[in-house]
């Protein structure tokens, strides 16, 4: 085909024009409207409005903050943050470390598959509804064994499973003959316990909870090796139980006579429970020093958290208050009282705790591998295989003990060579070898140095892959970027407020006093009644409280364990010293307590014996850190003897307290009613019981909504100006406001603030 000159020329001119003329640039994107400018930094209307919609409600969520009011708060925050940045607070190493830690926490939800986590949580909750009892056969193989060794063990256990399925050998016989678990093998593989969810690794648990009773799993891998699992029984979950116990301990080295004596003591305690209160018998007979004075109460527990004998007895009690017969465990003899039983929680109640466990137990490996799979698809990973193999060849048998040395300099073929690349970020051989040097740990027995090295390489690559993803979260997720910015500003705000307001307001006592002097009329007490108010539904309890309050310290009707002495003996035995340690701990845990230590002598003993016993007990308490100011000494000698002369050879302990709240607790512990004791200075109208009575000094009784109250008004104190010390809390608060206002004015002058009123009006509509 022939073209005319004009057509060819036109084509040439068109091509020339296309290659030499400048293309018309696309129009720039429209600039986002700005609502606020501080120190040259522009804040867009959209950025401000997002913050407003998120934070517009105060603590009282029924009162939303208006746009103009919020703009003022927002401007003040940004001024303080800008001030902190200009002071270099954001460049300090401590700030960067703290911020890096916060960022890492904020990143966690973005570094896991939410749907996968939700599925694991739901699955775990379903498994919470049952418990399983299993047997297993274990053939060991190191997680870092050579592939050939791993395959050999896998084939062996698969062959053994086939023999069991074909009934050549039964599971129990196979476990006894072949399993290398030294505990369960002699028992035919029986683990002799019911397993709840989360009590073993996830693959093991999955097999146990999904297999029908009597069936045998395919080989299951753990760090110990390969397992065959057989489900023996399955039962509904027991939930949780709380009990109190009395323990008569029996040491592993106890003689036969000692064992018989322990059993007799437990039986005597059980007999006494027919006539004495549980708390008294527990205090006098239990050897559990941490719980005996608190009624033997133990924490709530679920299955497999206690020894089987204790667990089974506790769960067998049906009704709250039921008490077991004495039973034995490897700790000694127990008597158990049921305090409460709880079925498994609803999904809504249990989900937060399950989620925490799901993301921290062995399921976390499943979650992490799902993330790694996703990231491998998202990023371009280029591995330098010859370099990698040469680097792995550096590991010798010392890595198995966690003692491998990184010898520098590396050869020219490896030094600072790229090991792998993730997108455009390069990672060098040196960095990998330093990582191994710093984080190596002893490997499992029979591991291969090559396989251990490969595991470290795989772990290092995955670690760096996650780090790259974490760096890119700001670009991928605008909401994450906003969270980080908010956290950054919040941390800077806190630090700069501490430096410019909070710390100066606390340390500048002259400034505080000056403010108080200038504003005394602002800091006043109204007319007040100094009163003690007793409220109860029990007349006898009100009367008992009134009697107890007549003299301080107040008797609490709480006693320690008596020390019983042999005739004429004044020496403290080991058991005496344990009881004295309990007294010291009680005083340590109750700062307002004092203890009355009373010593007695038997009818055939000299009074000096009682005095010597008292002296030794006081000396021991002092040695345990008890101040003598918290001890009331009473040497009773033969005064007020009791019928059983052995009880006369004793030291007893009675607790008192200077706190009316301690007296309130002691009275309520008797369970004869409920009483509250409140004392203080009350303004008119501040207390319903005072409102119902006469505003005058003296004792009076009132009745409010069916509750009786005894009011003792010591005096009516007239209105007066608070002293500086009395007003100091309010003064510091006002001083902080003054410092903050002055500081904000300085920041406004320094940086300048410009508000786009037009944009503000648009948002206000």
Buried (B, 14 or more C-beta within 10 A) or exposed (E): EEEEEEEEEEEEEEEEEEEEEEEEEEEEEEEEEBBBBBBEEBBBBEBBBBBBEEEBEEEEEEEEBEBEEBBEEBBBBBBBBBBBBBBEBBEEEEBEEBBEEBBEEBBEEBBBBEEBBEEBBBBBBEBBEBBBBBBBBBBBBBBBBBEEBBEEBBEBBEEBBEEBEEEEBEBBEBBBEBBEBEEBBEBBBBBEBBBBBBBBBBBBBBBBBEBEEEEBBEBBBBEBBBBBBBBBEBEEBBBBBBBBBBBBEBEEEBEEEEBEBBBEBBBBBBEBBEEBEBBEBBBBBBBBEEBBBBBBBBEBBBBBBBEEBBBBBBBEBEEEEEBBEBBBBEBBBBBBBBBEBEEBBEEEEBBEEBBEBBBEBBBBEBBBEBBBEBBBEBBEBEEBEEBBEBBBEBBEEEBBEEEBEBEEEBEEEBEEBEBBBBEEEBBBBBEBBEBBEEEBEEBBEEBBBBBBBBBBBEEBBBEBBBEBBBEEBBEEBEEBEBBBBBBBBEBBBEBBBEBBBBEBBEEBEEBBBEBBEEEEEBBEBBEBBBBBBBBBEBEEBBEBBBEBBEEEBBBBBBBBBBBBBEEEEBEBEEEBBEBBBBBBBBBEEBEBBBBBBBBBBBEEBEBEBBBBBBBBBBEBBEEBEBEEEBBEBBBBBBEEBEEEEEBBBBBBBBBBBEBBEBBBBBBBEEEEBBBBBBBEEBEEEEBBBBEBBEEEBEEBEBEBEEBBBBBBBEEBEEEEBBEBEEBBEBBBEBBBEEBBEEBBEEBBEEBEBEBBEEBBEBBEE
